[in-house]
Amino acid sequence: MAMAQKMDASEAKTYVLIGDGECEEGIVWEAAMSAAAFGLDNITVILDCNQIQKMTTVNNTIGLVNWRDKWESFGWLVKEVDGHDIETLEGVLKDKNKSDKPLIIIANTIKGKGVSIMENNPVWHFKLPNKKEKRIFEKELNIPAREEI
């Protein structure tokens, strides 16, 4: 999409959301190299860096990774934010990319933030809450309970 936008001299931007566990895939790095090689400064990737992958941590799967260094070595402009700070994230997204590089925003997050039984728990990558867990979610997130349909 970003390449086509560049070729058409479009002002449009492409946004991509990926996870740190997903960065284990080769296709991510093929795309990263291509975006940098073609100077796709019209693409912004947000990397949800919650350090959880599949049913374990990213560290247990691929080892400790310095995402900033890795993406910079692939030719990207890197900005790092607290992914739970919406105002800061919004500000970085609104900033014009003045470089000729693609932009990646490393959004450091906590999986399940705000819900005691979910925080940093890899099980919630695949699990749906039962009724009891749903009540815990609603209480801890201050969500008014709704009647069951």
PyMOL commands that set and color helices and strands:
alter all, ss='L'
color gray80, all
select helices_A, chain A and resi 2-7+21-24+26-37+58-62+67-73+86-94+122-125+131-140
alter helices_A, ss='H'
color red, helices_A
select strands_A, chain A and resi 14-19+43-49+52-53+56-57+77-82+103-108
alter strands_A, ss='S'
color yellow, strands_A
deselect
rebuild
show_as cartoon
